[in-house]
């Protein structure tokens, strides 16, 4: 790893530190183990990120993602035309279902939440904007992986006790550009959430396509 961190290398290493913290808060020793960097390099990167607000310390003294990333995530989402165009449809979907709604786009082998509105219920699904989740679990992941169904449901797959329904927001070529989702606790959505929310999610997807000029 060397004693110095220069040029593009520092960006690569910084990204690895943030990726490790995205999974969970970590002590310095845990960060060293996960990244494979020397203790000195890991400490230098984590402290530098902390000084700029990208990393913070939690109540146990572990490194965790910092609050500055929240503002950056919101700014990034607002810069994506699709997220802005989708807001009225997402708001209507949240109000109609009473559950949390999200809009995801694919990024490599992950899906990233570019818009999210929370349910008014105390017990609800919370997916923050900017959250990066795997493609191989959850209804939105299946949609973005090319599922051909009108809507896809998932029950307790990504998170125990949570169910979701997703539909594709498609471009002129018919390929999924995004996935719009409704998610909530199984006790309200039931174990067959598609029966309850499938049509509403599909309708929201069509509204988003129209608002974004895709239809």
Buried (B, 14 or more C-beta within 10 A) or exposed (E): EEEEBEEEEBEEBBEBBBEBBEEEBBEBEBBBEBBEBEEEBBBBBBEBBBEEBBBBEEEEEBBBBBEBBBEEBBEBBBEBEBBBBBBEBBEBBBEBBEBBBBBBBBEEEBBBBBBBBBBEEEEBBEBEBBBBBEBEBBBBBBBBBEBEBEBBBBBEBBBEEBBBBBBBBBBEEEEBBBBBBBBBBBEBBBEEBBEBBBBBBBBBBBBBBEBBEBE
